[in-house]
Amino acid sequence: MTTIRLTAAQAMFRFLCNQYNEDGDPFIAGIWAIFGHGNVSGIGEALHGLRDDFITYRGHNEQTMAHAAIAYTKQLGRKRAMAVTSSIGPGATNMVTAAALAHVNRLPVLFIPGDVFANRGPDPVLQQIEDFNDGTISANDCFKPVSKYFDRITRPEQLLTALPRAFATMTDPADCGPVTLAFCQDVQSEAYDWPTRFFEPRTWRFRRTAPDDFELEQVTKVIANAKNPVIVAGGGVHFSGACDELISFAEKHNIPVVESQAGKSALPWDHPLNMGSVGVTGTAAANVICADADVVIGIGTRFQDFTTGSWTLFTNKERQLISINVAAYDAMKRGALPLLADAKIGMEHLSKSLGVYKGSQISASIKQEWFAAVDPLCAMPSDETALPTDSQVIGAVQRSSHNDTTVMSAAGTMPGELHKLWKSPRAGGYHMEYGYSCMGYEVAGAMGIKMAQPERDVICMVGDGSYMMANSELATAAMLDVSFTIVLTDNRGYGCINRLQMNTGGAEFNNMIAHSKTNTDKWIDFTANAASLGATSVKVSTIAELEEALEERTKICGPYVIVIDTDPYPSTPDGGHFWDVTVPEVSTRNEIRTARQAYEKAIKERNTL
């Protein structure tokens, strides 16, 4: 057997360089790194040796550089991924939030945090937490519940099995998610005689699971007897590359489609069968159809509470839930009739099995009425002296967008408003991290999207709250000349949660700057802040000025930040649905008692479904 002597870290990255996807591209497109004492020597030296073959990106925050990696793989439909490395201690635990985000969204990321010394010679090493009852525990054990595969590398030769397992997880459509290889810092630098065949090129593919014949027969019978079926399109449609198949399936069988946050843009917004967003942030058209549906066909969705209106949306007493999903966990939720299959292959088999079946005719007026109600909310305001609303800002961005625009966000007001109002002309035009709804994803995520698809016109919609949570990767984008646009809506606080507080009977408290223990005369100059990080920035006062500023984005290299003050109170009044947010049973305030009565009524109605 031919061998080559390398350190464990050198072997790891040589292995990564030789793992490819079906398109012939390296599956791991590079690594984000912030070095510390736990990874600078072993991993740092290994990456330096491969610097011409394997790109190392320098980030400014461990969590946000991981967000960039997550957005990268999400935008590419999981065809490629990135690795992220940190030192031990706070550098590692900073990434745990990002690992949770990737886990919820079923997205592949390779986390390589440094770990304590396997030989325990210098214990307790700097940043070692020291569990008093278990000598094997380090801070990296925090990754276990938020990783699809976790391993601690305490001997070099363990990589011979750990790395193939990591790639098997990241490229498995059903088990896909983040992998954590906690790499003991002394082991990184230890040498081993590696079999050269370990570094031979390998191609990894996402298998396409065909449906079981029995499940296919069951599902076919149920749909064939349906009068008012509806399709709930989830993120699995995008990951499967099945948007064209969804259109063909819906058209052949005349079944309307509603879209979750992850599924939005699976159909062009103006397709006759696309009824728009569903659930808590859904259109009136979509939610009315779902309420009447006797068969609900989920395709690649995990049926999150926002999608189902906390399971109050599907009110037809006779309704049957069907779930087409690669993951048995999701396919079996809520007593659904499962069709365990890849979305693309599953729809092809199901369509053939259904033959000439067609659902009931859907009135076009229901969709027309929706747009008649909300389009005026997005129009140019007649009074430019009033503070703009979020819907008016969205309208301006929409008018400035084109076929290659991708709008993205993650938390706060924008996810709900964009889900209802944004009109996506094609797949990939809407990128929303709403599985974990993580504040701080936006800036780094926009950078990751642009790195994944440089031809895209990426526009990040973010509020002042999320921007303040994590904006340091603006500097990274500026240094890398990654060009994207940020529309920063400044409503001086957490406007979305303030409205939720009010809607559940609460008094305005601690969400807006005006209602907190804060000197309201001191506020942030976001234009100056963005400029200090290397971005081109401008402050606008009106929607007309916003549109003018947006037209300048093609002339600007690097990140471009447009700041606009907005009104924190208005939101789209049309559409929407119940969301289970508990209200206190006891309060001295009448508003709370009234809200509690409404809440108990909604819960009672749900329990009778």
GUNU-713817 format. One line per field, with one value per residue (C-alpha): x, y, z; residue in three letters; residue number from 1. Coordinates in pm, 1 decimal. Each point is the difference from the previous one (the first is absolute). Layout:
X (X;...)
Y (Y;...)
Z (Z;...)
residuo (ala;...)
num (NUM;...)
END
This chain:
X (0.0;136.1;-8.4;78.1;102.3;-209.8;-133.8;-364.3;-93.7;189.8;-174.7;-343.3;31.5;166.8;-300.5;-243.6;170.2;-78.0;-373.6;-220.1;-368.3;-175.9;77.0;372.6;42.4;173.5;-280.7;172.0;46.6;238.1;28.5;-79.5;255.3;73.3;318.8;77.0;228.3;-215.4;29.7;262.8;292.7;-132.1;-289.8;156.1;319.3;-196.2;-216.6;302.2;154.3;-311.4;-70.2;23.0;-245.7;-239.1;-124.8;11.4;-227.4;65.7;-314.2;-68.9;-239.1;-22.8;-379.5;-37.5;268.9;-192.6;-316.4;178.5;84.4;-360.9;-143.5;249.1;-119.3;-368.3;13.5;167.9;-259.1;255.1;212.9;307.0;90.3;266.6;202.6;44.5;276.3;54.6;212.9;-131.0;-218.3;-188.8;101.6;-161.1;-312.8;-55.9;-72.8;-259.9;-281.8;98.8;12.2;-355.0;-108.1;154.1;-155.4;-351.7;32.3;157.3;311.2;351.7;284.8;324.6;83.6;360.0;41.1;328.0;-22.5;195.5;314.7;-75.2;306.6;-125.4;357.9;-54.0;-350.7;-169.5;100.9;-107.8;-379.5;-55.7;-329.5;87.9;-306.8;40.3;-172.4;108.0;355.1;-100.2;-223.7;110.5;-187.4;-43.3;-252.0;-243.6;5.0;-141.6;-373.9;39.8;215.3;-115.4;333.1;245.2;343.8;295.5;334.2;232.7;229.7;114.6;-114.3;-357.5;-30.3;7.6;-354.9;-121.5;48.1;-190.6;-279.2;-7.1;-42.5;-255.2;-207.8;42.9;-99.8;-288.7;-329.3;-184.6;270.2;161.3;114.5;299.8;293.6;231.8;348.1;142.0;374.5;222.5;275.3;292.5;-137.5;-15.1;380.5;67.7;137.3;-127.0;78.7;-316.1;-98.0;23.4;-329.8;-169.8;66.9;-122.7;-273.1;-353.8;-333.6;-290.1;-357.2;-334.9;-198.4;-354.2;-223.7;-287.0;-332.5;-101.5;-269.0;-237.1;30.1;-44.6;-318.7;-140.4;76.1;-136.5;-333.4;-40.0;81.4;-212.5;-303.0;79.6;-227.6;209.4;365.0;276.4;378.5;220.6;339.7;293.8;374.3;41.4;-136.0;299.8;252.5;-124.9;18.0;-364.2;-155.4;-73.5;-146.7;-221.6;-136.0;-64.7;-164.8;-222.8;-102.5;-72.4;-218.3;-133.5;106.5;65.4;334.8;76.4;355.0;172.7;282.9;252.3;-210.6;-71.4;105.1;-52.5;-262.0;10.9;-219.5;-233.8;-60.0;-379.5;32.5;232.8;-223.1;293.7;126.7;-168.4;-71.9;72.7;157.2;-218.0;-217.3;-376.2;-18.7;231.4;-152.2;-358.5;91.0;184.9;-294.7;-225.6;245.8;-97.8;350.1;315.0;305.5;321.1;300.0;336.9;-143.6;44.4;-337.0;139.4;-254.8;12.8;-96.0;-291.2;-122.3;101.4;-220.4;-315.0;9.4;-128.4;-353.1;-176.7;-121.8;64.1;349.3;278.5;363.0;250.6;374.1;245.1;340.3;341.1;8.6;-226.9;-10.0;-168.7;-204.5;-177.3;-81.2;-349.2;-126.7;76.0;-26.4;365.7;154.8;365.0;166.7;206.8;-228.1;86.7;-20.2;-298.7;-205.5;92.6;-117.0;-309.2;-102.4;25.0;-199.4;-273.8;-47.6;-261.2;-115.4;-68.5;-101.9;-289.8;21.7;137.3;-154.3;254.1;-177.9;128.3;357.8;-98.6;-178.4;315.4;218.6;-269.5;12.4;378.5;146.2;-108.8;195.5;319.7;-69.0;182.2;-147.5;-200.4;134.4;380.8;9.3;-119.5;238.6;3.7;-148.6;181.9;-239.5;81.6;370.9;-64.6;-193.2;296.5;239.9;-242.6;-22.5;380.0;43.7;34.4;5.2;340.5;-78.0;10.4;-161.3;103.9;-67.0;-30.4;-165.5;-221.7;-264.0;132.0;-59.1;-373.3;-40.5;218.9;-173.6;-330.8;107.6;313.6;-56.0;267.6;27.2;210.5;158.0;276.0;-144.4;-102.7;242.9;-149.6;158.6;-320.2;63.7;195.8;-83.2;340.6;65.8;343.6;-18.9;-82.4;327.2;219.5;-269.9;-19.7;374.5;-27.1;-274.4;205.8;305.2;-211.2;-159.8;199.6;-239.5;-284.7;-115.7;-12.7;-208.8;-0.5;-300.6;91.2;-125.5;212.7;-33.7;143.3;261.4;128.6;2.2;270.0;140.6;373.9;6.0;-67.9;372.6;71.5;-218.2;171.4;344.0;-102.7;-182.0;-322.2;-277.5;-352.0;-255.3;-135.5;-323.9;12.8;-337.3;48.3;-307.6;198.8;-58.0;-141.1;-316.8;-120.1;10.4;-145.9;-307.0;-18.6;18.3;-291.3;-199.3;17.5;-130.3;334.7;106.5;276.1;306.6;373.3;-28.6;9.0;267.5;-274.6;-141.3;325.0;241.7;205.6;105.8;-209.8;212.2;287.9;-57.3;214.5;118.7;-35.6;134.6;322.2;16.9;-24.0;253.0;242.6;-12.7;87.3;-345.4;-135.4;-291.1;-271.8;-295.4;-328.8;-316.9;-272.9;-106.8;86.1;352.2;23.2;-80.2;260.6;259.7;-86.5;65.3;360.2;79.9;136.2;272.4;132.2;265.6;-31.7;-286.1;-242.4;-216.9;-310.7;-149.2;-360.4;-208.4;-330.2;-319.5;11.9;-374.8;-172.8;10.0;-197.2;-352.9;-117.9;71.5;171.6;-123.9;3.0;339.0;19.7;170.5;-122.2;-167.8;21.3;-297.5;18.0;49.3;-124.4;-19.2;-325.3;193.0;163.1;-328.1;-168.6;291.0;-11.4;-366.7;75.0;296.3;-201.1;-268.7;256.2;157.0;-340.0;-81.7;333.5;-61.0;-322.9;170.2)
Y (0.0;338.9;262.4;368.4;159.1;303.6;165.5;-67.2;354.0;-28.1;-329.6;146.2;282.0;-211.2;-230.8;293.7;118.1;-330.9;-28.8;103.6;41.9;-141.2;315.6;-54.7;286.7;-41.9;-61.6;213.0;337.7;138.5;64.7;296.6;40.0;203.7;-136.1;-31.8;-210.2;-306.5;-2.1;247.6;-239.3;-331.2;108.5;334.8;-158.8;-263.2;262.9;213.1;-297.4;-38.0;370.7;-25.1;-291.1;59.3;351.0;127.7;296.6;219.1;95.1;244.6;-205.3;-377.2;-6.7;230.5;-159.4;-323.4;182.9;90.0;-367.5;-100.1;255.9;-119.0;-359.6;94.1;216.5;-283.3;-254.6;-191.9;-88.1;153.7;88.6;175.8;-78.8;226.4;-20.2;171.2;-31.9;-166.9;174.1;315.5;-35.4;-342.9;83.8;307.0;-247.4;-202.2;238.8;-34.1;-378.9;6.6;213.5;-247.8;-294.3;145.5;81.9;-337.4;165.8;-144.0;183.7;-149.8;147.8;-58.7;157.5;-47.6;-206.8;-61.2;-212.6;-367.2;-86.9;227.9;97.4;374.5;-24.0;232.6;173.0;358.7;12.4;-358.0;-12.7;-295.7;-207.6;-107.9;-335.4;-110.1;35.5;-68.9;307.2;322.0;307.9;-176.1;-238.5;288.9;-92.7;-348.3;84.4;232.7;-224.0;-278.8;-172.4;77.5;-143.0;95.3;-71.2;-127.9;-204.3;82.1;-332.9;66.5;227.0;-310.0;-76.1;339.2;193.4;-247.0;-4.3;379.6;10.6;-279.4;216.0;327.8;-162.1;-210.5;168.3;-144.3;47.7;312.5;258.3;137.4;-220.1;82.6;-148.0;129.8;-15.8;-35.3;257.8;-231.7;-262.3;255.3;11.2;-372.2;-191.7;-329.9;-218.8;39.0;-242.9;194.0;-149.8;201.6;311.3;-132.8;219.5;-99.6;120.3;34.6;12.3;69.7;-317.5;32.9;-233.0;-147.7;-55.5;-332.6;-168.9;-48.8;361.4;122.0;-203.2;132.1;362.1;-34.0;-131.6;287.1;271.3;-163.8;40.4;357.4;284.0;292.0;-100.1;252.1;-26.4;154.1;57.3;-3.3;39.6;-359.8;100.1;231.0;-245.0;-268.2;234.6;-84.4;339.0;-93.1;-331.5;181.3;223.3;-300.0;-197.8;288.7;83.0;-358.9;-66.2;352.9;21.9;344.7;60.3;199.3;76.9;-12.1;241.3;-261.1;-94.7;351.0;58.2;-368.8;131.7;341.8;237.2;56.6;-366.7;-54.6;-288.4;184.3;128.5;153.0;-26.7;-221.0;15.2;267.9;224.9;-134.6;157.4;-0.1;-203.0;-275.6;-27.1;-14.9;-286.4;-182.6;35.0;-168.0;-268.3;-361.8;-123.1;195.6;-118.7;118.4;-23.2;44.9;188.3;-62.4;163.6;269.9;186.6;306.9;-221.7;-165.3;294.5;-202.3;-275.2;212.1;60.5;-326.6;8.5;-241.5;-279.1;-255.4;115.1;-250.3;98.8;-144.0;63.2;-61.8;21.6;-168.7;-0.8;-248.4;233.3;268.3;-236.5;-143.9;325.8;57.8;-334.3;82.9;-269.0;-26.0;-23.3;-40.7;127.8;268.5;287.1;-19.2;-378.5;-16.7;242.5;-179.6;-335.2;146.2;186.3;-315.9;-190.5;266.4;-11.0;248.4;108.8;371.2;202.9;240.7;322.1;289.9;341.6;251.3;277.9;-110.2;77.1;319.2;122.5;-56.5;212.5;263.1;27.8;5.5;161.1;347.3;-57.7;-33.9;290.7;331.5;200.3;308.7;172.4;-7.6;194.6;-295.8;-272.2;-283.2;-336.2;-328.3;-97.8;323.2;-77.4;-348.3;154.3;222.6;-294.1;-205.8;270.9;16.6;-378.1;-217.8;-366.5;-61.2;173.5;-203.1;166.1;-139.1;44.2;-200.7;164.3;282.6;169.5;-82.1;-378.8;41.6;294.0;-150.1;-337.1;169.0;272.4;-95.3;-116.5;-251.3;-50.3;-316.1;-252.3;135.8;349.6;-25.7;-106.0;0.9;-156.1;-60.7;-345.4;151.0;365.2;101.4;368.8;80.7;-240.8;271.9;183.2;-310.0;-195.5;256.1;-31.8;-379.5;15.9;229.6;-225.0;-297.9;170.5;307.6;65.1;66.6;348.2;-59.2;235.7;-47.7;138.8;53.2;203.3;198.5;-269.8;-283.2;227.6;92.8;-365.8;-86.9;228.4;-67.0;-207.3;322.5;55.6;-347.4;65.1;332.8;-159.5;-277.9;237.5;-199.9;220.8;-3.6;253.8;45.1;189.5;83.1;104.0;196.5;5.2;60.5;-332.5;-348.4;100.7;-351.4;-124.7;327.1;-64.1;-358.8;130.1;233.9;-266.4;-233.2;271.3;111.6;357.0;139.5;-78.6;-36.8;-66.1;349.7;240.7;238.9;-262.5;-113.5;122.3;179.7;352.3;50.7;295.6;-236.6;-213.4;-162.2;163.9;-310.6;172.3;87.8;-343.8;-178.0;235.8;-66.5;-370.6;68.0;9.2;269.0;148.0;258.5;123.5;66.0;158.7;-98.7;-291.0;202.8;53.9;-368.5;-92.8;245.2;-147.9;-354.2;88.8;84.5;-349.0;-133.5;266.4;-94.1;-259.1;-163.5;22.6;289.4;105.8;215.1;121.2;118.4;88.1;-189.0;-3.0;-289.3;-47.2;-78.6;-352.7;-164.2;-32.6;-251.4;-372.4;-164.4;-260.0;-97.5;-63.9;-169.2;252.9;-53.3;279.0;19.3;-151.3;260.0;372.9;325.9;145.1;-17.4;-28.3;-322.7;-148.0;77.1;-150.7;-308.1;-58.2;14.4;-231.2;-260.9;7.5;-63.7;-287.7;-155.4;16.0;-159.3;-284.1;-87.5;-38.7)
Z (0.0;-103.2;273.5;44.5;328.8;90.6;309.7;81.1;-104.0;-327.5;-70.9;74.6;-250.1;-265.8;30.4;-28.0;-319.3;-169.2;73.6;-293.5;-82.1;-305.5;-199.9;45.6;248.3;335.9;246.6;264.7;-166.2;260.7;370.2;221.3;276.3;306.7;152.1;367.5;214.8;-63.2;-380.5;-117.1;17.2;-130.1;-220.5;-88.7;-132.1;-193.0;-169.0;-84.6;-177.2;-215.6;-48.1;-380.8;-17.4;290.8;77.8;357.2;73.2;301.1;192.3;282.2;212.5;25.6;-8.3;-299.0;-210.7;54.8;-110.3;-323.2;-52.0;67.9;-241.7;-261.5;11.2;31.7;-312.2;-192.6;107.9;212.7;-303.5;162.5;358.1;202.8;311.2;302.4;258.5;332.8;307.7;314.5;256.7;-103.0;-365.4;-8.2;197.4;-218.1;-280.2;190.0;-98.8;-364.6;35.7;136.2;-295.5;-245.5;187.0;-10.6;-369.4;-91.5;-147.7;-26.7;174.5;126.0;341.9;112.8;343.0;177.5;316.9;320.0;10.7;-48.8;209.2;282.2;79.4;46.3;146.9;65.5;-321.9;-70.0;-70.6;120.0;188.6;232.1;72.7;363.9;-51.8;-348.7;-126.8;-360.0;-35.0;-164.6;-118.7;-334.1;152.2;-50.6;-367.9;56.6;0.2;-298.9;-218.8;-225.5;54.6;280.0;58.8;215.6;-164.7;273.2;-226.7;-355.7;-146.4;113.8;-304.1;-221.2;112.6;124.9;-325.4;-222.7;258.4;-4.5;-377.0;5.2;235.7;-189.3;-329.5;128.6;-97.9;298.7;264.2;-142.4;248.4;185.0;91.4;289.3;20.1;327.1;-66.2;305.0;-42.0;71.1;-239.5;-282.4;-0.5;47.3;-299.0;-140.3;-299.2;-209.2;-275.7;-325.7;-118.8;274.6;-207.5;-332.4;-155.5;86.4;-133.8;242.8;-121.3;161.2;-57.9;-131.3;196.2;-199.2;179.6;146.3;-210.7;294.1;117.3;-357.1;-36.7;327.6;-81.1;-353.7;128.6;244.3;-255.4;-269.0;226.0;97.8;-104.2;122.2;35.1;62.0;-21.9;268.2;-163.2;241.5;-20.5;-112.7;-340.3;-44.6;144.6;-237.3;-299.1;-55.0;-80.5;-362.4;111.8;250.4;-274.7;-225.6;280.8;107.4;-357.0;-103.2;302.7;50.1;364.1;152.6;167.0;314.4;109.1;337.6;75.1;-116.6;-302.1;-128.4;-363.3;-85.1;-244.0;-167.4;197.0;-296.1;-78.6;8.1;247.9;238.7;279.2;184.7;354.0;256.6;370.7;259.0;-262.8;-278.2;-265.9;35.5;-322.4;123.7;345.3;-124.6;-232.0;279.2;236.4;-256.4;-111.7;54.0;-91.1;93.2;-193.6;162.3;-230.3;169.1;297.8;370.1;79.3;230.7;213.7;-224.6;-294.4;179.3;205.0;307.5;-145.7;-17.3;-375.9;-145.1;136.2;-235.3;229.9;-274.2;-89.7;-45.9;31.5;-247.9;27.0;-283.5;165.0;-3.8;381.5;176.1;301.0;-211.4;-213.4;305.3;182.6;136.9;-121.0;-361.1;-264.0;-101.6;-342.2;86.4;-314.5;-163.7;-101.1;-368.8;-34.2;233.9;-209.3;-322.2;136.4;162.9;-314.2;-205.0;259.8;11.7;-375.1;-120.5;346.0;41.3;301.5;6.9;-196.5;203.2;-47.6;-128.7;185.2;341.6;-102.3;-182.3;312.3;205.0;-223.9;-28.7;379.1;52.4;-312.9;117.1;323.1;-205.1;-232.8;0.1;290.5;-82.6;312.9;8.7;325.9;205.3;115.0;-257.2;87.9;-47.8;-278.8;-183.6;32.6;-138.7;-288.4;-86.9;6.1;-208.9;-267.2;-9.7;-22.8;-306.9;-97.2;162.2;329.9;319.0;300.3;338.2;370.2;319.4;300.3;115.9;-211.8;-345.0;-9.3;52.2;-235.8;-272.2;22.6;-72.8;-239.8;-193.2;-357.4;-99.2;-376.2;20.6;234.6;218.6;3.3;365.6;273.0;347.7;305.3;191.8;137.4;289.0;-75.7;124.1;52.0;-139.6;-294.2;-250.6;-73.1;-4.5;-179.9;-278.8;-44.7;-13.7;-264.6;-219.7;36.8;-103.8;-300.3;-104.0;-287.6;242.8;101.0;376.7;213.3;376.8;188.4;364.9;292.8;239.9;267.4;-207.6;-153.3;344.8;101.7;-255.9;-267.2;13.6;-318.2;-188.6;45.1;-137.7;-304.4;-58.3;22.4;-239.5;-239.2;35.7;-137.0;139.3;118.9;351.1;54.8;368.8;143.7;319.6;222.6;319.0;165.9;-37.0;-183.9;-82.2;358.6;122.4;-218.5;126.8;356.1;-71.0;-187.3;299.3;229.6;132.6;62.4;-217.7;206.1;-68.4;-374.3;-141.2;113.8;108.0;239.7;158.5;261.9;-261.6;-82.2;-313.2;-108.0;-70.1;-306.4;-265.2;-319.5;-213.6;-309.0;179.0;159.3;-335.6;-156.0;283.8;-88.1;-361.9;-157.1;-227.6;192.6;-39.9;205.6;-181.3;132.8;-244.5;-217.2;-309.0;132.9;83.1;-359.6;-125.7;236.3;-107.0;-362.7;93.6;128.6;-330.1;6.3;343.4;80.0;338.9;249.8;-41.8;294.2;-40.3;328.6;25.8;306.6;16.1;202.1;250.6;35.8;-332.7;-141.8;-277.8;142.3;-259.7;11.4;292.1;245.7;366.3;161.8;338.6;226.9;354.7;194.8;382.7;183.4;274.8;-38.7;146.1;-351.6;-197.5;-327.0;117.8;123.6;-334.7;-191.9;222.5;-81.4;-372.9;48.2;192.3;-268.6;-274.3;192.9;65.4;-369.9;-87.8;242.4;-179.2;-338.9)
residuo (met;thr;thr;ile;arg;leu;thr;ala;ala;gln;ala;met;phe;arg;phe;leu;cys;asn;gln;tyr;asn;glu;asp;gly;asp;pro;phe;ile;ala;gly;ile;trp;ala;ile;phe;gly;his;gly;asn;val;ser;gly;ile;gly;glu;ala;leu;his;gly;leu;arg;asp;asp;phe;ile;thr;tyr;arg;gly;his;asn;glu;gln;thr;met;ala;his;ala;ala;ile;ala;tyr;thr;lys;gln;leu;gly;arg;lys;arg;ala;met;ala;val;thr;ser;ser;ile;gly;pro;gly;ala;thr;asn;met;val;thr;ala;ala;ala;leu;ala;his;val;asn;arg;leu;pro;val;leu;phe;ile;pro;gly;asp;val;phe;ala;asn;arg;gly;pro;asp;pro;val;leu;gln;gln;ile;glu;asp;phe;asn;asp;gly;thr;ile;ser;ala;asn;asp;cys;phe;lys;pro;val;ser;lys;tyr;phe;asp;arg;ile;thr;arg;pro;glu;gln;leu;leu;thr;ala;leu;pro;arg;ala;phe;ala;thr;met;thr;asp;pro;ala;asp;cys;gly;pro;val;thr;leu;ala;phe;cys;gln;asp;val;gln;ser;glu;ala;tyr;asp;trp;pro;thr;arg;phe;phe;glu;pro;arg;thr;trp;arg;phe;arg;arg;thr;ala;pro;asp;asp;phe;glu;leu;glu;gln;val;thr;lys;val;ile;ala;asn;ala;lys;asn;pro;val;ile;val;ala;gly;gly;gly;val;his;phe;ser;gly;ala;cys;asp;glu;leu;ile;ser;phe;ala;glu;lys;his;asn;ile;pro;val;val;glu;ser;gln;ala;gly;lys;ser;ala;leu;pro;trp;asp;his;pro;leu;asn;met;gly;ser;val;gly;val;thr;gly;thr;ala;ala;ala;asn;val;ile;cys;ala;asp;ala;asp;val;val;ile;gly;ile;gly;thr;arg;phe;gln;asp;phe;thr;thr;gly;ser;trp;thr;leu;phe;thr;asn;lys;glu;arg;gln;leu;ile;ser;ile;asn;val;ala;ala;tyr;asp;ala;met;lys;arg;gly;ala;leu;pro;leu;leu;ala;asp;ala;lys;ile;gly;met;glu;his;leu;ser;lys;ser;leu;gly;val;tyr;lys;gly;ser;gln;ile;ser;ala;ser;ile;lys;gln;glu;trp;phe;ala;ala;val;asp;pro;leu;cys;ala;met;pro;ser;asp;glu;thr;ala;leu;pro;thr;asp;ser;gln;val;ile;gly;ala;val;gln;arg;ser;ser;his;asn;asp;thr;thr;val;met;ser;ala;ala;gly;thr;met;pro;gly;glu;leu;his;lys;leu;trp;lys;ser;pro;arg;ala;gly;gly;tyr;his;met;glu;tyr;gly;tyr;ser;cys;met;gly;tyr;glu;val;ala;gly;ala;met;gly;ile;lys;met;ala;gln;pro;glu;arg;asp;val;ile;cys;met;val;gly;asp;gly;ser;tyr;met;met;ala;asn;ser;glu;leu;ala;thr;ala;ala;met;leu;asp;val;ser;phe;thr;ile;val;leu;thr;asp;asn;arg;gly;tyr;gly;cys;ile;asn;arg;leu;gln;met;asn;thr;gly;gly;ala;glu;phe;asn;asn;met;ile;ala;his;ser;lys;thr;asn;thr;asp;lys;trp;ile;asp;phe;thr;ala;asn;ala;ala;ser;leu;gly;ala;thr;ser;val;lys;val;ser;thr;ile;ala;glu;leu;glu;glu;ala;leu;glu;glu;arg;thr;lys;ile;cys;gly;pro;tyr;val;ile;val;ile;asp;thr;asp;pro;tyr;pro;ser;thr;pro;asp;gly;gly;his;phe;trp;asp;val;thr;val;pro;glu;val;ser;thr;arg;asn;glu;ile;arg;thr;ala;arg;gln;ala;tyr;glu;lys;ala;ile;lys;glu;arg;asn;thr;leu)
num (1;2;3;4;5;6;7;8;9;10;11;12;13;14;15;16;17;18;19;20;21;22;23;24;25;26;27;28;29;30;31;32;33;34;35;36;37;38;39;40;41;42;43;44;45;46;47;48;49;50;51;52;53;54;55;56;57;58;59;60;61;62;63;64;65;66;67;68;69;70;71;72;73;74;75;76;77;78;79;80;81;82;83;84;85;86;87;88;89;90;91;92;93;94;95;96;97;98;99;100;101;102;103;104;105;106;107;108;109;110;111;112;113;114;115;116;117;118;119;120;121;122;123;124;125;126;127;128;129;130;131;132;133;134;135;136;137;138;139;140;141;142;143;144;145;146;147;148;149;150;151;152;153;154;155;156;157;158;159;160;161;162;163;164;165;166;167;168;169;170;171;172;173;174;175;176;177;178;179;180;181;182;183;184;185;186;187;188;189;190;191;192;193;194;195;196;197;198;199;200;201;202;203;204;205;206;207;208;209;210;211;212;213;214;215;216;217;218;219;220;221;222;223;224;225;226;227;228;229;230;231;232;233;234;235;236;237;238;239;240;241;242;243;244;245;246;247;248;249;250;251;252;253;254;255;256;257;258;259;260;261;262;263;264;265;266;267;268;269;270;271;272;273;274;275;276;277;278;279;280;281;282;283;284;285;286;287;288;289;290;291;292;293;294;295;296;297;298;299;300;301;302;303;304;305;306;307;308;309;310;311;312;313;314;315;316;317;318;319;320;321;322;323;324;325;326;327;328;329;330;331;332;333;334;335;336;337;338;339;340;341;342;343;344;345;346;347;348;349;350;351;352;353;354;355;356;357;358;359;360;361;362;363;364;365;366;367;368;369;370;371;372;373;374;375;376;377;378;379;380;381;382;383;384;385;386;387;388;389;390;391;392;393;394;395;396;397;398;399;400;401;402;403;404;405;406;407;408;409;410;411;412;413;414;415;416;417;418;419;420;421;422;423;424;425;426;427;428;429;430;431;432;433;434;435;436;437;438;439;440;441;442;443;444;445;446;447;448;449;450;451;452;453;454;455;456;457;458;459;460;461;462;463;464;465;466;467;468;469;470;471;472;473;474;475;476;477;478;479;480;481;482;483;484;485;486;487;488;489;490;491;492;493;494;495;496;497;498;499;500;501;502;503;504;505;506;507;508;509;510;511;512;513;514;515;516;517;518;519;520;521;522;523;524;525;526;527;528;529;530;531;532;533;534;535;536;537;538;539;540;541;542;543;544;545;546;547;548;549;550;551;552;553;554;555;556;557;558;559;560;561;562;563;564;565;566;567;568;569;570;571;572;573;574;575;576;577;578;579;580;581;582;583;584;585;586;587;588;589;590;591;592;593;594;595;596;597;598;599;600;601;602;603;604;605;606;607;608;609)
END
